[in-house]
Amino acid sequence: MGGAFKANRVVYKAASSIDVARRRLPANSDDDGEEEDQSYLHPDVKAPRMGGVVVKVFAWFLESRILGALLLYLLKRNNLIHKLVTNAELEESPLYVPLHPFQGYLPFQLEEQEVKQIEPSSDPASQVQQAVENCLLPLSSPNCSTTTSPGFHRWTVMDYYNAYTTRQITPTMVAERLIAAIEESSSAPWDMGFFINHCPKDILKQASESTLRYERGEAISVLDGVPIAVKDEIDCAPYPTTGGTKWLHKARASEGDAECVARLRQCGAILVGKTNMHELGAGTSGINPHYGATRNPFDVGKIAGGSSSGSAAVVAAGLCPAALGVDGGGSVRMPAALCGVVGFKPTFGRVPHSGYISVLPLNWTVGMVGVLAGTVEDSLIVYAAISGDSQKTSDPEMKNNKKPNPTKPKLYLPLLESTSSVTNIKLARYKEVSIRRVRNFVFRDDFVTNNDLCSLMFRWINEYWNSGSMIARRRSGSAVPTRWISCRRNTGGRRWRWSYRR
């Protein structure tokens, strides 16, 4: 459409032509022909609010041939869809897979601080060993021997490993108690809805094999004998992959382990079953009409979040120190927040899930296999196990390309045993946020790389996680009994704050 209906357009420059150091980003508009200096374009949604009869009338107009096309065009124009998407010009080459070269790609290279490069290996146990030796605190005595309180205590990966090596408990004993706990939580009056599928016989088989390895002094890794749950969106033998439905496993048979699951199995982990999820991952509540709602262990009258609801809940309940989920738009991070555990979504390509035995390709360039764990240390250990290049011979990409992908960045993990405080680290920020000093934590304009930021956030969250509990919530007007770190954003007049409790 021309004349009055002519829409402006945006020209997105190639990444190689952008001065990253000055943070000038690609937004050349036909309106003024000038480059906009902005890090993020806030959406200005102008969708009409309506309900009831008005919605039916509006839908009738949209379905009409003439008025419908006009209304749809105006709605798209008012919401900048024509300017930013339809008529936009991209000077960048098409990107079919979001895998970017990293090392040496930036116009300047920042030195990594407080991190350790993990040497890539076809043996996941070797990567786990490197992570434990180089990135974690020195091994301490297990909590089972130091904790005398009869109250609830969540065991970590190292707690299990120390208890096994000192013969205080065996994987078989853990498996027996775990099966009893699963059965109890799945029946009335609890009906927690943690699992879609679990097989006691298979769990005991894995546990007995792990027990024999510890008796011979041949534990594969610190994950040997540690119970880990898997979201029912990831292939894991001997279970079908339902995706939270009653029909998907009939149309798509699961023939084995996804690579991330196979890596955990190679480390000796006990894979305890397939956890509940929002149907097809298309929701954030975790309420499944077929397998029941996953209840929050902290309050059974509340939801656990989604879509990786079961994985977050089993970790929060203490049944497993870690579990696998899949995160496309927050499906690991949101249930982690609601259940009070750590949720970690890796970058695309860090955890392989291509091939015929894999993860459901619901949104394969966005949805990444992630980790839910009780502590940052546990998430780091599991991440070290599942990350790396695909080794499956059934993967068509591996058949056609035997060389490792040169664009894949090296794996750096943060040094969680570092004694230096991270409260004075400078982090990048959105430019429109005013500079303010919160205690010794300073937000500045300084640019940091993704690896730097990931490592810093790992350490920062770990430091405050160990000192208390971090909470994100909206101010309700009541008295606030905790210390707050304020974050004012354009949220429709609402104020969101981050807090930590001492």
Summary of the structure (lengths in Angstrom):
residues: 502
radius of gyration: 24.9
end to end distance: 60.3
largest distance: 81.5
contacts: 1556
relative contact order: 0.11
helix: 32%
strand: 16%
